[in-house]
Amino acid sequence: MRWKRTGTTKVANGEIPPQAGPPAPRQAPEEANPPMASAGGQYGAQAPAPAAGGTARQPVGDDSRAEGPAARAAPGPRYGEPASTGYGRPAGMLPIVRSKGALAGLLLVLLGIWGAIVPFIGPYFSYGLGSSGPWQYTIGRLWLHILPGAAVLLGGAILAASRNRGTGLIAAWLAVAGGLWFVVGAQISRLWAGGTGAAGPVTGGTGHQVAQAMGYYAGLGAVIIILAAFAAGRLAVVGVRDVRAAEDRR
């Protein structure tokens, strides 16, 4: 064996001795699955187990809840859509109790009958209007009494018997239209009848004339409009009794 001196280190047979100094640190192998940070920011926490029937969501921030078919909430109504009552239909179509429009409907039926037959029976007790006698048919009585009286009568009958909110509202507005024609019909009839209109001349003293105008046209129509509008307003509101009636029907 030959030794060669190189500086202060001896080399044997051309072999290079290891360098002096501490050994190099051994690097740990990279982990295949690094630990995941938990919701509190600590590493090493285990991911949440998937819920039954669903898949686990990756925790983001403080949200670590599981999502599945049972955990998903039903979406709420979109903007502009009618709110649901929970009974399978919008609040505006909830059924109503029959007594909600019964009283107003009954009164409208009576007023419609009165408005349709008053010119035919008024002359019997000195309450006639115009020159026509009792139970005498004229075109003026058809347009100013029979047709609007029939509209009020029909609207009141449907309103008193209906348990559907939409049908009741249509019936109430039909009665409003009949009452409005009672108010303005006598004046509009001057466009085709001329003079005093299709109603005929007013007779008697001042008090008698005022009573005729109130009981035949303006006063009768005003009372009909008030009752029908009141009934329509009640139908537009969903009350506690309506909700209970819907629960009983389920």
Order of alpha helices (4+ residues) and beta strands (2+ residues): beta-beta-alpha-alpha-alpha-alpha-alpha-alpha-alpha
